[in-house]
């Protein structure tokens, strides 16, 4: 039983021990930024792809939070004496932002995969 828990918790402990934004999968293409080993032909596109995934993931997270906040604003605005117009506008722009972030992610992912091979 103890080995079952240790085998389940080993990947979590390993991930928690590396407080880096650098993706560990970059080592599979021959890049080790902590040791200073950088192969410009493979490391730079992989690092740019990792950074793009991080930035667009953050943008999508913000858009989802704004969609949730717009839902609350619509509900509160529908009470007597309130207006839900600002919530509807926020929802519209949050959905547009989410669609633009997702579209730009797929475009950039396509470009990086075409450059990186």
Secondary structure, 3 states (H helix, E strand, C coil): CHHHHHHHHHHHHHHHCCCCCCCHHHHHHCCECCCCECCHHHHHHHHHHHHHHHHHHHHHHHHHHHHHHHHHHHHHHCCCCCCCHHHHHHHHHHHHHHHHHHHHHHHHHHHHHHHHC
